[in-house]
Amino acid sequence: MTTFAEQARDVARTETSRIAAIAAAQAADRSGVGIRALISIDDMQRGVELIDQIWRPTDGMSIMNVEVLQALAGTESYVCGVFAGDLILGISVGMWGLPSTLSLHSHIAGVADSARGRNIGFALKLHQRAWAMARGIKTITWTFDPLVSRNAHFNLSKLGGTARVYHVNHYGTLLDDLNGEDETDRLKLEWDLAGSRASSCAALEQRNSAQVHTEPMLSRDPLSRPSLEDTSAAHVSVAVPTDIEALRHSDPGLASEWRLVIREVLGTLLAEGGQVEDFDRRANAYIVSKGTAV
């Protein structure tokens, strides 16, 4: 027999999922798009072509293929596209985590350059959130390049995620225009789907987080080079370049220098138990709470 407490939890989960679905639908409406599963081979092929348009592989090889998308769809994983009529504008692909973790790992998500500025990426992530919550998923994880400030702002500030893990050269060399020849260090984003941060972000609410004293641990000097600062503060800021993708083309040496410094500073902070709490867009810097490890 189901207990009252179990019934109450089921009702709460259903209500939370319903609210998430409404927020996702409203976001899609504001962006003027529809979001649905990729079903046909034609859907899959157009999804692969869009991925190539976004990442621009330099070796002539696609970074995703129809067979993999079809296999993931066959396991009822998250394989969805953003559409304006018949035109595909965005895609996101996620796969199940360990059953015990009740998690989904979002492997890839992107929006066509022509559709930027319409908050389509936000609508796509809210759709993924609602889809996952309806299936009892509690957390979605994904990785992103810690040097790409616009992704940091989106993932941490706009969606309400956090990060506790730093991966060094996680994917090895990726032959595409976005990564260049740089090593693929990644932050692992954790999105607590029903948490207060994610919920308030989905509802477009101003988050009233407590103000904490933050001191710079890594900043940019007048020539935009990394500059280490001496601080013992419990909460520190870690700056990144304003546009690492442009820097990789204009000054690959400086881009590589930033990679190594961020790896040392941010990687060490997280290895010692720290957590990335947010991203300060004005300072173009991570807000990190230090851990207690010695």
C-alpha positions in Angstrom: 0.0 0.0 0.0 1.3 3.5 -0.9 1.9 5.6 2.2 0.7 9.2 2.6 4.3 10.4 2.5 4.9 8.6 -0.8 1.7 10.0 -2.3 2.7 13.5 -1.2 6.1 13.1 -2.9 4.5 11.8 -6.1 2.1 14.8 -6.1 5.0 17.2 -5.5 7.1 15.7 -8.3 4.1 15.9 -10.6 3.4 19.5 -9.8 7.1 20.4 -10.1 7.2 18.7 -13.5 4.1 20.5 -14.6 5.6 23.9 -13.7 8.8 22.9 -15.6 6.8 22.0 -18.7 4.9 25.3 -18.6 8.1 27.3 -18.3 9.6 25.3 -21.2 6.6 25.9 -23.4 6.6 29.6 -22.6 10.3 29.9 -23.4 9.7 28.2 -26.8 6.8 30.5 -27.5 8.8 33.6 -26.7 11.5 32.4 -29.2 8.9 31.6 -31.8 10.0 27.9 -32.2 8.8 24.4 -31.6 10.9 21.7 -29.9 10.4 18.0 -30.6 12.2 14.7 -30.8 14.1 13.8 -33.9 12.3 10.8 -35.3 13.0 10.1 -39.0 16.3 9.5 -40.8 15.7 12.9 -42.5 15.5 14.5 -39.1 18.7 12.9 -38.0 20.5 13.9 -41.2 19.5 17.5 -40.8 20.6 17.4 -37.2 24.1 16.1 -38.2 24.3 18.8 -40.9 23.4 21.5 -38.3 26.0 20.2 -35.9 28.7 20.5 -38.6 27.6 24.0 -39.4 28.0 25.0 -35.8 31.3 23.3 -34.9 32.8 23.5 -38.4 35.1 20.4 -38.3 38.4 21.1 -40.1 39.2 17.5 -41.1 36.1 16.9 -43.2 34.6 14.4 -40.7 31.3 15.0 -38.9 31.6 15.1 -35.1 28.2 13.3 -34.9 26.6 10.8 -37.3 23.1 9.6 -38.1 23.8 6.1 -36.8 24.7 7.3 -33.3 21.7 9.6 -33.2 19.4 6.8 -34.2 21.0 4.5 -31.6 20.5 7.0 -28.8 16.9 7.7 -29.9 16.4 3.9 -29.8 17.3 3.9 -26.1 14.8 6.7 -25.5 17.6 9.1 -24.7 17.1 12.8 -25.3 17.5 13.6 -29.1 15.6 16.7 -29.9 15.6 19.6 -32.3 14.4 23.2 -32.4 12.3 24.0 -35.5 10.8 27.1 -37.1 8.4 25.4 -39.5 10.5 22.8 -41.3 13.8 24.7 -40.7 16.0 23.2 -37.9 17.6 25.8 -35.8 19.0 23.9 -32.8 19.8 20.4 -31.5 20.6 18.8 -28.2 21.5 15.2 -27.5 21.7 13.6 -24.1 22.2 10.1 -22.8 21.3 8.3 -19.6 23.6 8.3 -16.6 23.9 5.4 -14.1 20.5 4.4 -12.9 21.4 5.1 -9.2 22.2 8.7 -10.0 18.9 9.6 -11.7 20.8 11.7 -14.1 21.1 12.6 -17.8 24.3 13.7 -19.5 23.8 16.3 -22.2 26.5 15.5 -24.7 25.9 18.2 -27.3 23.7 21.3 -27.7 23.9 24.0 -30.2 22.0 26.7 -32.1 22.5 27.9 -35.6 24.4 31.2 -35.9 21.5 32.7 -37.9 19.2 32.1 -34.9 21.4 33.7 -32.2 19.9 36.4 -30.0 16.4 34.8 -29.8 17.0 32.9 -26.5 16.6 29.6 -28.4 19.4 27.9 -26.4 17.6 28.8 -23.2 14.3 27.4 -24.5 16.1 24.2 -25.6 17.6 23.7 -22.2 14.3 24.3 -20.4 12.7 21.7 -22.8 15.4 19.2 -21.8 14.9 20.0 -18.1 11.1 19.5 -18.4 11.6 16.3 -20.4 14.0 14.9 -17.8 11.9 15.9 -14.8 8.9 14.1 -16.3 11.0 10.9 -16.3 12.1 11.3 -12.7 15.6 12.7 -13.5 17.0 14.9 -10.8 20.3 16.2 -12.4 21.5 17.0 -15.8 25.3 17.2 -16.4 27.4 18.5 -19.3 30.8 19.8 -20.0 31.9 23.1 -21.4 35.1 24.9 -22.1 35.9 27.1 -19.0 37.6 29.7 -21.2 34.4 30.4 -23.2 32.8 33.2 -21.1 29.4 33.3 -22.9 28.9 29.6 -22.1 29.9 30.2 -18.5 27.4 33.0 -18.1 24.7 30.9 -19.8 25.3 27.7 -17.8 25.9 29.3 -14.4 24.0 32.5 -14.3 21.1 32.0 -16.8 20.4 28.3 -16.0 21.6 28.2 -12.4 24.1 25.4 -12.6 27.2 24.8 -10.5 30.5 23.0 -11.1 32.8 21.0 -8.9 34.9 19.0 -11.4 37.7 20.2 -13.8 38.7 17.8 -16.5 42.1 18.2 -18.2 42.2 17.7 -22.0 38.9 15.8 -21.6 38.3 15.0 -25.3 41.8 15.1 -26.6 42.3 17.0 -29.8 39.1 18.1 -31.5 39.6 19.1 -35.1 37.0 21.9 -35.4 37.0 25.6 -35.8 35.7 26.4 -32.3 38.4 24.5 -30.4 41.3 25.2 -32.8 44.4 23.3 -31.8 43.9 24.0 -28.1 43.6 21.2 -25.5 40.1 20.4 -24.4 39.9 21.2 -20.7 36.3 21.1 -19.5 34.2 22.1 -16.5 31.5 19.6 -15.6 28.3 21.5 -15.1 25.8 20.1 -12.6 22.2 21.3 -13.0 19.9 20.5 -10.0 16.7 20.5 -11.9 14.3 21.1 -9.0 16.7 23.2 -7.0 15.9 26.8 -6.1 18.5 28.3 -8.5 17.3 26.3 -11.6 13.6 26.9 -10.7 14.0 30.7 -10.3 16.1 30.9 -13.5 13.4 29.0 -15.4 10.8 31.4 -14.1 12.9 34.4 -15.1 13.0 35.5 -11.5 15.8 37.6 -10.0 17.8 35.4 -7.8 18.3 37.0 -4.4 21.5 35.2 -3.4 23.3 36.4 -0.4 26.1 38.8 -1.1 29.5 37.4 -0.2 32.9 39.1 -0.1 34.9 38.1 -3.1 38.5 38.9 -3.9 40.3 38.4 -7.2 42.6 35.3 -7.5 43.1 35.7 -11.2 42.5 38.8 -13.2 43.4 40.3 -16.6 46.2 42.9 -16.9 45.9 46.0 -19.2 47.1 43.8 -22.1 44.5 41.1 -21.4 47.1 38.7 -20.1 46.4 36.6 -17.0 47.5 38.1 -13.7 47.7 36.1 -10.5 46.6 37.8 -7.3 47.5 36.9 -3.7 44.3 36.4 -1.6 43.1 34.3 1.3 39.4 35.0 0.9 36.9 32.2 1.2 35.2 33.3 -2.1 37.4 34.3 -5.0 36.9 35.5 -8.6 38.8 33.8 -11.5 38.8 35.9 -14.7 38.8 34.5 -18.2 39.4 36.2 -21.6 36.5 38.1 -23.0 36.6 36.2 -26.3 38.8 33.1 -26.3 37.6 31.9 -29.7 38.8 35.1 -31.4 42.0 35.0 -29.3 42.8 31.5 -30.6 43.0 32.9 -34.1 44.7 36.3 -33.3 47.2 35.1 -30.7 47.3 31.3 -30.2 50.2 31.7 -27.8 48.3 33.9 -25.4 45.2 31.6 -25.7 47.4 28.7 -24.7 48.8 30.7 -21.8 45.3 31.3 -20.5 44.5 27.6 -20.8 47.4 26.6 -18.6 46.7 29.3 -16.0 43.0 28.5 -15.8 43.9 24.8 -15.5 46.2 25.6 -12.6 44.1 28.0 -10.7 40.5 26.8 -11.3 41.6 23.1 -11.5 43.4 23.3 -8.2 40.5 25.2 -6.5 38.1 22.4 -7.5 40.5 19.6 -6.7 40.7 21.0 -3.2 37.0 20.8 -2.7 35.9 24.2 -4.1 32.8 24.9 -6.2 32.0 27.3 -9.0 29.0 29.1 -7.8 28.3 31.7 -10.5 29.7 33.8 -13.2 30.2 37.6 -12.9 29.5 38.9 -16.4 30.7 42.4 -15.6 34.1 41.2 -14.4 34.0 38.2 -16.9 35.0 36.0 -14.0 34.0 32.9 -12.1 32.8 33.2 -8.5 34.3 30.2 -6.6 33.9 29.1 -3.0 37.0 27.6 -1.7 37.0 24.1 -0.2 38.3 23.0 3.1 41.0 20.6 1.9 44.5 21.4 3.0 
